[in-house]
Each structure stands twice: as C-alpha cells, then as structure tokens.
Amino acid sequence: MPTGYFSLILHAHLPFVRHPEYPEFLEEDWLYEAITEVYLPLLFVFSNLHRAGAAPRLAMNVSPPLCEMLADPLLQSRYTRHIENLLALAEKEVTRSRDEAPEFLAAAEMYRESLGAALDLWNNAYGRNIVRGFRELQDAGVLEIITCGATHGFLPLISTQEARRAQIEIATTNYRKHFGRMPRGIWLPECAYEPGIEQYLGDAGIEYFIADTHAILYGEPRPRYGVYAPVRCPNGVAVFARDMETSQQVWSSVTGYPGDPAYREFYRDLGWDAPLEYIRPHLHADGERRHLGLKYHRISGRDVPQPDKLPYEPAIARQRTAEHATHFVGERINQARRLRETFDGRPPLVTSPYDAELFGHWWYEGVQFLDFVYRNLHWNQDEIVAIAPGDFLDSGTPIQTQQPSQSSWGAEGYFKVWLNENNSWMYPHQQAAELRMTNLANRYYHEPPDRLTHRALNQMARELLLAQSSDWAFQIYQGTTVEYAMRRFRSHVRRFTALADEIESGQVNEERLSEIEHRDNIFAELDYRSYRSR
C-alpha cells in the first residue's frame, strides 16, 4: 500500500469563439495560442511518458466548446495558417538574433524547434484534429477525460431545472460524439456547486465531480479525512475537492514556482518589442500590434521593471523546472506521511485541479514541469501513486456520505465573480430566455414541428447555450475584453429572441436562419427537446 495518492486534474476550456464572417479575428487567437503552447505540448509529453513506460495517470477535462472548436474544419484551417506564419517568423528570428542580438539566440532557436515540432504533430500525428490525440491517450489508459457543462454555464445561476439539466445532458451527448463513450466525471463550470446539482449529474450517469476545497470542508457532517478523500452526496455521486497546498505551490505567481526569476516573462513579447515594419507581415491585415508568442526575456525578479528584464535562457529555465519538480514530489511525500499518520494508516488522496492553460501559456515551463513530475513519480520514489479519480472509486475504498456546501473556486469561494454590480444586468435576459426555451420545447414536444421550425428550435437552444457561457460574466468582472464579452452575450440573446418570435408567429426566415446556423454551428447533434419539462 502506498503512502499516498496524487491526482492531477487539468481543466482545458475556452469559450466558443468562431467568426467565419471575418477572415481574421483577434479573439480566435485564444484558441491558436492554446493549441501551440498548451494542448500540443501536453499531448507530446504525455505520449512520450507513456512510450517510455513512465505510467502517467491523470484526469483532464476537454470541455465541449473546446472539442467543437478543435474539430471544426474552418478553425483547423485557420490554425494551420497561424502556426505556419509563426514558424516563418521564428526562422527569421534565428537569423536576426545570430547577427544582431546573440543574447537571444538560444531562445530564438528554441522557438524554431518547438514550432516546427508542433506543426509536424498537428499535420502528421493528429491530422489537424487533436481531439483524436486526447482520445488515443484515454484509450491507452493515460488520461481519464471528463466533461464540463455544455458551454461552461454557471449552474447555480441558471434559473430553471430544465436549463440546468440541458447543460449536463448536451455535454454528455457531445462527449460521446468525440470520445466514443460516456464520461465518468465532470468538472463543474467554475467548480460552482449548490445542493441539488448532483441530481442532474446522477440522472446523466456521471459518477463524480470536481469541487473547491470548502465544498467538502464545510459540508455536513464534517469530513473525517478533510479534502484528502472524496465524499459521496446522498444520491451516490462522489465529490473530489481541491488541495490548497499544491494549489499555492503551482498556481501562485508570487509564492509558487511560476514566479521564479529564471522563468519566461509573459508580458514581454516580440509583437510589441520589434520594429513594426519588421513584424508587419506576421500581423493581421489591420497591421495592429498583438502578442505573437515569441518572448525573449525572463522574469528576472518581482521588482525588475519591464525594460530591465534579462534575456531568457532556456537551459537554465529547464534546470529550474527539474528542481521544482523534484521539490514538488518531495513535498507530496512529506505531506502524505503526515496525513497518513493522522488518518491512522489510511493513505491520503491529494487532488490537484488546475486550468490546463496555466501550463505552457501563463507558465511557459509548466509542461516541462509536469514531465519531470511524472518521471520523478515513476522512477525516483515508490511512496506516491498517481491516479485518476475514477481509479479511486474503482478501488473499493469506503467513502463517507456527506452533503457538500455551496461553493465555487472564484474569489472568496462563492459566486461574486459571476454575479456582481458589473454583470448582474445579464441574468434577467438569460433567465427569461431559459423559461421561453422550455415553453417552446414543451409545445413542440407534443406538437412535432415542421422541418424549418425544428431547425429554428435547435438554433434557439444553441444561442441560449452560448449566452449562458460563464466566460462572458468572468471577462466583465476581470475587466478584460469587456466590450467583446458584452457584445457576445447580447448578440446571442438577440438571435434567440428573434428566432423565438419567428417561431411563435409561424414565419421563420430561412435565409436568416441559415446564416445564424453557419455562424454559431456548435453541437450539430443538439436536440431542442433536452429543454422539455419532465
């Protein structure tokens, strides 16, 4: 029996951003950056670990909107153009650095190598659809892929039972489409839970969900093992909650590993540092500066101003990731020893959930860190075993029954990030649409619609789902891309309302409907009857 168990859980999610009406769109770059810096590197590392016999084992949520974007031919084509453009720039940068700035040459050569490898993986290993790569790793026993809400809707702020159930039901249907099986677990959007949500999960066949620390700590009765063992809700659905110690070590840019002076500085980017004429061929057609992902400076120190940042040295940064990984695994051993003694010999489970985009995007060296962590776990110790949540459930270990507490992983642990003075105006519109969707679903469940009305009802459901995305309220709260978030929410509500009005009047405009279907084409398999009352 090991001293303890470690369960890494990665949350890979982006809002559905797809604008076929424009040849280029700035917010689509969110996806392209994540493919290059996060998803392809993770696939590369986990595949290599598996081939080396290092037995990585973890859970990963690949959210339904992300799956839909990764599988979309238009976005696949645009990403190919994106990475080919970056690789061409990286080739230029090697020559320029060699001649003009040799202190940046090692970083320039690193980018040329990594981008070339990414393009090769994209085209040849995965045929431009990396959902295939994640599915292959699940089938090989490396990943336990879980799902999320259909569009990352913040479930406690969805007003009707039917709309909550639809977020779960549509997510599981989409999961089956992409992964050929049912999901065992779910990452509740924003880890937002309130009592009763587990009923929708149980009805959908989901065995467990991921929650924040205080969901279990403040539940009733008190948890015998704190957050170091799952609990079961009264209906049998299990809950795995976040360990704060590992969260701070990895998540915090102040006290955690990502703030190390040797690591790459996120906010210095060639797109802002280079002469405009030099990088213009690699910008969008509007010629506006933007982040390009080629960054040549290291953090250097918390108090070092941006102009004084030192050159990035990849070899030194890599050595620091190895040291940090060794420290991280050592701390898990110490943590497990302490807890096992406290728990009278029962091995603790440390559950460590993170946004996947932390690794490789915000913390450039984060994927290397995970590589070293799993190598250390496999070859350098025998006290900690890496598992997925489903493995723990399969072990037959007794699990305490508890009613978890209302919670989220937002600031202060509750709901204020998604419901506050800046974004509260959204919810009356969303909730009116939720009620209207169910009324029409009920009507046309008993009176089967004609072909055109059926299409319009399905598109209404898509527009409601897209409006419910918690990303819009989060961006407004954060003060980032506020105009875009507000525009997206309003546009989906307006399209929903226009379609509902046309259905109720019996005059659906097919040309307009076709244009909306082409633009917001998420969930081709969707059935509006998911919103009917039951």
C-alpha positions as CSV (number, residue, x, y, z in Angstrom):
1,M,0.0,0.0,0.0
2,P,1.5,3.4,-0.9
3,T,1.9,6.2,1.5
4,G,-0.5,8.4,-0.5
5,Y,-2.1,9.0,-3.9
6,F,-1.8,12.1,-6.1
7,S,-4.5,13.0,-8.7
8,L,-3.7,15.8,-11.1
9,I,-6.8,17.2,-12.9
10,L,-6.4,19.6,-15.8
11,H,-9.3,21.8,-16.9
12,A,-8.9,22.6,-20.7
13,H,-11.6,25.1,-21.7
14,L,-12.0,28.1,-23.9
15,P,-15.3,29.9,-24.8
16,F,-16.7,29.1,-28.3
17,V,-15.1,31.8,-30.5
18,R,-15.6,31.3,-34.2
19,H,-16.2,34.2,-36.7
20,P,-16.5,32.9,-40.3
21,E,-17.8,36.4,-41.2
22,Y,-14.2,37.8,-40.8
23,P,-11.1,36.5,-42.5
24,E,-9.2,37.1,-39.2
25,F,-10.4,37.7,-35.7
26,L,-8.3,38.7,-32.7
27,E,-10.2,36.6,-30.1
28,E,-9.8,33.5,-32.2
29,D,-6.1,33.7,-31.3
30,W,-7.0,32.5,-27.8
31,L,-7.5,29.0,-29.3
32,Y,-4.5,29.2,-31.6
33,E,-2.2,30.2,-28.7
34,A,-3.5,27.4,-26.5
35,I,-3.1,24.8,-29.2
36,T,0.6,25.8,-29.7
37,E,1.6,26.5,-26.1
38,V,-0.6,24.1,-24.1
39,Y,-2.5,21.3,-25.9
40,L,0.1,20.1,-28.4
41,P,2.9,20.2,-25.8
42,L,0.7,18.2,-23.3
43,L,0.0,15.6,-25.9
44,F,3.7,15.4,-26.8
45,V,4.8,15.0,-23.1
46,F,2.1,12.5,-22.1
47,S,2.6,10.4,-25.2
48,N,6.4,10.3,-24.6
49,L,5.9,9.4,-21.0
50,H,3.6,6.6,-21.9
51,R,6.0,5.3,-24.6
52,A,8.9,5.4,-22.0
53,G,6.9,3.4,-19.6
54,A,6.6,6.2,-17.0
55,A,2.8,5.4,-16.5
56,P,1.4,9.0,-16.2
57,R,-2.1,8.9,-14.9
58,L,-4.3,11.9,-14.6
59,A,-7.8,13.3,-15.3
60,M,-8.4,16.1,-17.9
61,N,-11.5,17.9,-18.8
62,V,-11.6,18.8,-22.5
63,S,-14.7,21.0,-22.5
64,P,-17.5,20.6,-25.1
65,P,-16.8,24.1,-26.6
66,L,-13.1,23.3,-26.9
67,C,-13.9,19.9,-28.5
68,E,-16.2,21.6,-31.0
69,M,-13.6,24.2,-31.9
70,L,-10.7,21.7,-32.2
71,A,-12.8,19.6,-34.5
72,D,-14.1,22.5,-36.7
73,P,-12.6,22.5,-40.3
74,L,-12.6,26.3,-40.5
75,L,-10.7,26.8,-37.3
76,Q,-8.3,23.9,-38.2
77,S,-7.5,25.6,-41.5
78,R,-7.0,29.0,-39.7
79,Y,-4.8,27.5,-37.1
80,T,-2.6,25.9,-39.8
81,R,-2.1,29.3,-41.3
82,H,-1.4,30.7,-37.9
83,I,1.4,28.3,-36.9
84,E,2.9,28.4,-40.4
85,N,3.1,32.2,-40.0
86,L,4.7,31.9,-36.6
87,L,7.3,29.3,-37.8
88,A,8.2,31.6,-40.7
89,L,8.8,34.4,-38.2
90,A,10.8,32.1,-35.9
91,E,13.1,31.2,-38.9
92,K,13.7,34.9,-39.5
93,E,14.3,35.5,-35.8
94,V,17.2,32.9,-35.7
95,T,19.0,34.8,-38.4
96,R,18.3,38.2,-36.9
97,S,19.4,37.1,-33.4
98,R,22.6,35.5,-34.7
99,D,23.6,38.7,-36.5
100,E,22.2,41.4,-34.2
101,A,21.3,40.0,-30.7
102,P,23.2,36.9,-29.8
103,E,21.9,37.0,-26.2
104,F,18.5,36.0,-27.6
105,L,19.8,33.3,-30.0
106,A,19.1,30.3,-27.7
107,A,15.5,31.4,-27.2
108,A,15.1,32.0,-31.0
109,E,16.4,28.5,-31.8
110,M,14.1,27.1,-29.1
111,Y,11.1,28.7,-30.8
112,R,12.1,27.5,-34.2
113,E,12.5,23.9,-32.9
114,S,9.3,23.9,-30.8
115,L,7.1,25.5,-33.5
116,G,8.4,23.1,-36.1
117,A,7.7,20.1,-33.9
118,A,4.2,21.5,-33.2
119,L,3.4,21.8,-36.9
120,D,4.6,18.3,-37.5
121,L,2.4,16.9,-34.7
122,W,-0.5,19.0,-36.0
123,N,-0.3,17.9,-39.6
124,N,1.1,14.4,-39.4
125,A,0.4,12.8,-35.9
126,Y,-3.1,14.1,-35.5
127,G,-4.4,15.1,-38.9
128,R,-5.2,18.6,-37.7
129,N,-7.7,17.3,-35.1
130,I,-6.1,17.0,-31.7
131,V,-9.3,15.7,-30.1
132,R,-8.0,12.5,-31.7
133,G,-4.8,12.7,-29.7
134,F,-6.7,13.1,-26.4
135,R,-9.0,10.2,-27.3
136,E,-6.0,8.0,-28.1
137,L,-4.4,8.8,-24.7
138,Q,-7.6,7.9,-22.9
139,D,-7.9,4.7,-24.8
140,A,-4.3,3.9,-23.8
141,G,-5.0,4.4,-20.1
142,V,-3.0,7.6,-19.7
143,L,-5.9,10.1,-19.4
144,E,-9.3,9.9,-17.8
145,I,-11.1,12.5,-19.8
146,I,-14.0,14.1,-18.1
147,T,-16.6,16.6,-19.3
148,C,-17.9,20.0,-18.3
149,G,-21.1,22.0,-18.7
150,A,-22.2,22.2,-22.3
151,T,-21.0,25.8,-22.7
152,H,-19.4,26.2,-19.2
153,G,-22.7,27.7,-17.9
154,F,-22.5,28.7,-14.2
155,L,-25.1,26.2,-13.0
156,P,-26.2,27.8,-9.7
157,L,-27.1,31.0,-11.7
158,I,-29.2,29.1,-14.3
159,S,-32.8,29.6,-13.3
160,T,-34.7,26.6,-14.4
161,Q,-34.3,22.9,-13.8
162,E,-34.7,22.2,-17.5
163,A,-31.9,24.6,-18.4
164,R,-29.5,23.1,-15.8
165,R,-30.3,19.6,-16.9
166,A,-29.8,20.6,-20.6
167,Q,-26.2,21.9,-19.8
168,I,-25.4,18.4,-18.5
169,E,-27.3,16.3,-21.0
170,I,-26.0,18.1,-24.0
171,A,-22.4,17.9,-22.6
172,T,-22.6,14.1,-22.2
173,T,-24.0,13.7,-25.7
174,N,-21.2,15.8,-27.1
175,Y,-18.7,13.8,-25.1
176,R,-19.9,10.6,-26.7
177,K,-19.6,12.1,-30.1
178,H,-15.9,13.0,-29.6
179,F,-14.7,10.2,-27.3
180,G,-17.0,7.2,-28.1
181,R,-18.0,6.5,-24.5
182,M,-19.8,8.1,-21.5
183,P,-17.8,10.4,-19.2
184,R,-17.3,9.2,-15.7
185,G,-16.7,12.6,-14.2
186,I,-17.4,16.3,-14.7
187,W,-15.6,19.5,-13.9
188,L,-18.5,21.7,-12.8
189,P,-18.1,25.0,-14.6
190,E,-16.0,27.3,-12.3
191,C,-16.3,24.4,-9.7
192,A,-19.6,26.0,-8.9
193,Y,-21.9,23.8,-6.8
194,E,-25.0,24.2,-4.7
195,P,-27.1,21.4,-3.2
196,G,-29.3,19.7,-5.8
197,I,-26.9,19.9,-8.8
198,E,-25.8,16.3,-8.1
199,Q,-29.3,15.1,-9.1
200,Y,-28.7,16.2,-12.7
201,L,-25.3,14.5,-12.7
202,G,-26.7,11.3,-11.3
203,D,-29.5,11.3,-13.9
204,A,-26.9,11.7,-16.6
205,G,-24.8,8.7,-15.4
206,I,-21.9,10.8,-14.1
207,E,-20.1,9.3,-11.2
208,Y,-18.2,12.2,-9.7
209,F,-17.5,15.9,-9.9
210,I,-14.6,18.3,-9.1
211,A,-15.3,21.0,-6.4
212,D,-13.4,23.6,-4.5
213,T,-11.9,22.9,-1.0
214,H,-14.8,24.3,1.1
215,A,-17.4,22.2,-0.7
216,I,-16.2,19.3,1.4
217,L,-14.7,21.2,4.4
218,Y,-18.0,23.0,5.2
219,G,-20.3,20.1,4.3
220,E,-22.5,18.1,6.7
221,P,-21.4,16.1,8.5
222,R,-17.8,17.2,8.9
223,P,-15.4,15.2,6.6
224,R,-13.5,12.6,8.5
225,Y,-10.5,13.0,6.2
226,G,-10.8,16.6,5.2
227,V,-10.3,17.0,1.4
228,Y,-7.9,14.1,1.4
229,A,-10.6,11.6,0.4
230,P,-13.7,12.0,-1.7
231,V,-17.2,12.1,-0.2
232,R,-20.4,10.9,-1.7
233,C,-23.5,13.0,-2.0
234,P,-26.7,11.4,-0.6
235,N,-27.6,10.2,-4.2
236,G,-24.2,8.5,-4.6
237,V,-22.3,10.9,-6.8
238,A,-18.8,11.4,-5.5
239,V,-17.0,14.7,-4.9
240,F,-13.3,15.4,-5.2
241,A,-12.1,18.7,-3.7
242,R,-9.0,20.8,-4.2
243,D,-6.0,20.6,-2.0
244,M,-4.8,24.1,-1.2
245,E,-1.2,23.3,-0.5
246,T,-0.5,22.0,-4.1
247,S,-2.6,24.8,-5.4
248,Q,-0.4,27.5,-3.9
249,Q,2.8,25.8,-4.9
250,V,1.9,25.7,-8.6
251,W,-0.8,28.3,-9.1
252,S,0.6,31.4,-7.4
253,S,2.9,33.6,-9.4
254,V,4.1,35.2,-6.1
255,T,4.7,32.3,-3.7
256,G,4.6,29.5,-6.2
257,Y,7.0,28.1,-8.8
258,P,5.8,30.2,-11.8
259,G,7.3,33.4,-10.3
260,D,10.9,32.1,-10.4
261,P,13.3,34.7,-11.9
262,A,14.6,32.2,-14.4
263,Y,11.3,31.6,-16.0
264,R,10.0,33.3,-19.1
265,E,8.4,36.7,-18.7
266,F,4.8,36.6,-20.1
267,Y,4.3,40.3,-20.7
268,R,7.3,41.0,-22.9
269,D,6.5,39.9,-26.5
270,L,8.1,40.4,-29.9
271,G,4.8,41.7,-31.2
272,W,5.3,44.8,-29.1
273,D,9.1,45.0,-28.9
274,A,10.1,44.6,-32.6
275,P,10.0,47.4,-35.2
276,L,6.6,47.5,-36.7
277,E,7.8,47.1,-40.3
278,Y,9.8,44.0,-39.4
279,I,6.8,42.1,-37.9
280,R,4.0,43.6,-40.1
281,P,4.0,40.5,-42.5
282,H,3.2,38.4,-39.4
283,L,0.4,40.6,-38.0
284,H,-3.3,40.6,-39.0
285,A,-4.2,42.5,-42.1
286,D,-5.1,45.6,-40.0
287,G,-1.4,45.9,-39.0
288,E,-2.2,46.3,-35.3
289,R,0.4,45.1,-32.8
290,R,-0.5,42.0,-30.9
291,H,1.1,39.2,-28.9
292,L,2.9,36.8,-31.2
293,G,4.1,34.3,-28.6
294,L,7.8,34.9,-29.1
295,K,9.1,36.2,-25.8
296,Y,12.8,36.7,-25.2
297,H,13.0,37.8,-21.5
298,R,12.9,36.2,-18.2
299,I,11.0,37.3,-15.1
300,S,14.4,38.4,-13.6
301,G,12.8,39.4,-10.3
302,R,9.5,40.7,-8.9
303,D,10.7,44.3,-8.7
304,V,12.5,44.4,-12.0
305,P,10.7,46.8,-14.4
306,Q,9.8,45.5,-17.8
307,P,12.5,47.5,-19.7
308,D,15.2,45.9,-17.5
309,K,14.2,42.3,-17.9
310,L,17.1,40.0,-18.6
311,P,17.4,37.7,-21.6
312,Y,15.7,34.3,-21.3
313,E,18.0,31.3,-21.1
314,P,16.1,28.1,-21.9
315,A,18.7,25.7,-20.5
316,I,18.7,27.5,-17.1
317,A,14.8,27.6,-17.0
318,R,14.7,23.9,-17.8
319,Q,17.1,23.1,-15.0
320,R,14.8,25.1,-12.6
321,T,11.8,23.0,-13.7
322,A,13.6,19.8,-12.9
323,E,14.5,21.2,-9.5
324,H,10.9,22.4,-8.8
325,A,9.5,19.0,-9.9
326,T,11.9,17.3,-7.5
327,H,10.8,19.6,-4.7
328,F,7.1,19.2,-5.6
329,V,7.3,15.4,-5.4
330,G,9.3,15.5,-2.2
331,E,6.7,17.7,-0.6
332,R,4.0,15.3,-1.7
333,I,5.9,12.5,0.1
334,N,6.2,14.6,3.2
335,Q,2.5,15.7,3.0
336,A,1.4,12.1,2.6
337,R,3.4,10.8,5.5
338,R,1.9,13.5,7.8
339,L,-1.6,12.8,6.7
340,R,-1.4,9.1,6.8
341,E,-0.2,9.2,10.4
342,T,-3.1,11.5,11.2
343,F,-5.5,9.1,9.4
344,D,-4.5,6.0,11.3
345,G,-2.7,4.5,8.3
346,R,-5.2,5.3,5.6
347,P,-3.3,6.7,2.5
348,P,-4.5,10.2,1.7
349,L,-5.5,11.4,-1.7
350,V,-4.2,14.8,-2.8
351,T,-6.4,16.2,-5.5
352,S,-4.8,19.0,-7.5
353,P,-7.0,20.7,-10.1
354,Y,-5.7,23.5,-12.4
355,D,-6.6,25.3,-15.5
356,A,-4.7,23.5,-18.2
357,E,-3.8,26.9,-19.8
358,L,-1.6,27.6,-16.8
359,F,0.9,25.0,-18.1
360,G,2.6,26.3,-21.2
361,H,0.7,29.6,-21.7
362,W,0.8,31.6,-18.5
363,W,3.7,29.5,-17.1
364,Y,5.7,28.6,-20.2
365,E,7.8,26.0,-18.4
366,G,4.8,24.3,-16.8
367,V,4.6,21.5,-19.3
368,Q,8.2,20.6,-18.7
369,F,7.5,20.7,-15.0
370,L,4.7,18.1,-15.4
371,D,7.1,15.9,-17.5
372,F,9.6,16.0,-14.7
373,V,7.0,15.4,-12.0
374,Y,5.7,12.2,-13.6
375,R,9.3,11.0,-14.3
376,N,10.1,11.5,-10.6
377,L,6.9,9.8,-9.5
378,H,7.7,6.8,-11.6
379,W,11.4,6.3,-11.3
380,N,12.6,8.1,-8.2
381,Q,10.2,7.1,-5.5
382,D,7.6,4.4,-4.6
383,E,5.5,6.2,-1.9
384,I,3.2,8.3,-4.1
385,V,1.0,6.7,-6.8
386,A,-0.6,8.9,-9.5
387,I,-4.2,8.0,-10.1
388,A,-7.3,9.5,-11.7
389,P,-10.5,10.0,-9.6
390,G,-12.2,7.0,-11.3
391,D,-9.3,4.8,-10.1
392,F,-10.0,5.7,-6.5
393,L,-13.7,4.9,-7.0
394,D,-12.8,1.5,-8.5
395,S,-10.5,0.7,-5.6
396,G,-13.5,-0.1,-3.4
397,T,-12.1,2.2,-0.6
398,P,-15.0,3.1,1.7
399,I,-16.3,6.7,1.1
400,Q,-18.1,8.9,3.6
401,T,-21.6,10.2,2.7
402,Q,-21.9,14.0,3.1
403,Q,-24.0,16.9,1.9
404,P,-21.4,19.3,0.3
405,S,-21.6,23.0,0.8
406,Q,-22.4,25.7,-1.7
407,S,-19.1,26.8,-3.3
408,S,-17.0,27.8,-6.3
409,W,-13.3,28.3,-6.9
410,G,-13.8,32.0,-7.6
411,A,-12.6,34.9,-5.4
412,E,-13.6,34.2,-1.8
413,G,-15.1,30.9,-2.8
414,Y,-18.7,31.8,-3.7
415,F,-20.4,33.5,-6.6
416,K,-19.5,37.2,-6.6
417,V,-17.1,36.9,-9.6
418,W,-20.1,35.9,-11.8
419,L,-22.8,38.0,-10.1
420,N,-21.8,41.5,-9.1
421,E,-22.6,45.1,-9.9
422,N,-20.9,44.9,-13.3
423,N,-22.5,41.8,-14.8
424,S,-25.8,41.4,-12.9
425,W,-27.7,43.0,-15.8
426,M,-27.1,39.9,-17.8
427,Y,-29.2,37.5,-15.8
428,P,-32.8,38.8,-16.3
429,H,-32.2,38.4,-20.0
430,Q,-30.7,34.9,-19.6
431,Q,-33.4,33.7,-17.3
432,A,-36.2,35.0,-19.5
433,A,-34.7,33.1,-22.4
434,E,-34.4,29.9,-20.2
435,L,-38.0,30.0,-19.4
436,R,-39.1,30.7,-23.0
437,M,-36.9,27.9,-24.3
438,T,-38.7,25.4,-22.1
439,N,-42.1,26.7,-23.0
440,L,-41.4,26.2,-26.7
441,A,-39.7,22.9,-26.2
442,N,-42.8,21.7,-24.3
443,R,-45.2,23.0,-27.0
444,Y,-43.3,21.3,-29.8
445,Y,-42.6,18.1,-27.9
446,H,-46.4,17.4,-28.1
447,E,-46.9,19.1,-31.5
448,P,-44.0,17.9,-33.7
449,P,-42.7,20.9,-35.7
450,D,-42.1,21.1,-39.4
451,R,-38.5,20.9,-40.7
452,L,-37.9,24.6,-40.7
453,T,-39.3,25.1,-37.2
454,H,-37.3,22.2,-36.0
455,R,-34.1,23.8,-37.2
456,A,-35.1,27.1,-35.6
457,L,-35.8,25.5,-32.3
458,N,-32.4,23.8,-32.3
459,Q,-30.7,27.0,-33.2
460,M,-32.6,28.8,-30.3
461,A,-31.1,26.2,-28.0
462,R,-27.6,26.9,-29.3
463,E,-28.0,30.6,-28.9
464,L,-29.2,30.1,-25.3
465,L,-26.3,27.8,-24.5
466,L,-23.8,30.3,-25.9
467,A,-25.3,33.2,-24.0
468,Q,-25.0,31.1,-20.7
469,S,-21.2,30.7,-21.0
470,S,-19.7,31.9,-17.7
471,D,-16.8,33.3,-19.6
472,W,-18.7,36.4,-20.5
473,A,-19.5,37.4,-16.9
474,F,-16.0,36.5,-15.9
475,Q,-14.4,38.7,-18.5
476,I,-16.6,41.6,-17.5
477,Y,-15.6,41.1,-13.8
478,Q,-11.9,40.9,-14.7
479,G,-12.1,44.0,-16.9
480,T,-10.5,42.1,-19.8
481,T,-12.1,42.1,-23.3
482,V,-15.2,43.6,-21.7
483,E,-16.6,45.0,-25.0
484,Y,-16.3,41.6,-26.7
485,A,-17.9,39.7,-23.8
486,M,-20.9,42.1,-23.7
487,R,-21.3,42.0,-27.4
488,R,-21.2,38.2,-27.5
489,F,-23.8,37.9,-24.7
490,R,-26.2,40.5,-26.3
491,S,-25.9,39.0,-29.8
492,H,-26.8,35.5,-28.6
493,V,-29.8,36.8,-26.6
494,R,-31.0,38.9,-29.6
495,R,-30.6,35.9,-32.0
496,F,-32.5,33.7,-29.5
497,T,-35.3,36.3,-29.2
498,A,-35.6,36.9,-33.0
499,L,-35.9,33.1,-33.6
500,A,-38.4,32.7,-30.8
501,D,-40.5,35.5,-32.2
502,E,-40.4,34.0,-35.7
503,I,-41.4,30.5,-34.4
504,E,-44.3,31.9,-32.4
505,S,-45.5,33.9,-35.4
506,G,-45.1,31.0,-37.8
507,Q,-42.8,32.9,-40.1
508,V,-39.3,31.6,-39.8
509,N,-36.9,33.4,-42.1
510,E,-34.9,30.5,-43.6
511,E,-32.2,32.7,-45.1
512,R,-31.5,34.4,-41.8
513,L,-31.7,31.1,-40.0
514,S,-29.1,29.6,-42.4
515,E,-26.7,32.5,-41.7
516,I,-27.0,32.0,-38.0
517,E,-26.5,28.3,-38.2
518,H,-23.4,28.8,-40.3
519,R,-22.0,31.3,-37.7
520,D,-23.0,29.5,-34.4
521,N,-22.6,25.9,-35.5
522,I,-21.7,24.4,-32.2
523,F,-23.3,21.0,-31.3
524,A,-24.6,19.7,-34.7
525,E,-26.1,16.8,-32.7
526,L,-28.2,19.0,-30.4
527,D,-31.9,18.3,-29.9
528,Y,-34.1,21.1,-28.5
529,R,-36.2,18.5,-26.6
530,S,-33.5,18.4,-24.0
531,Y,-35.2,21.5,-22.6
532,R,-38.7,19.9,-22.2
533,S,-40.2,19.6,-18.7
534,R,-40.0,16.1,-17.2
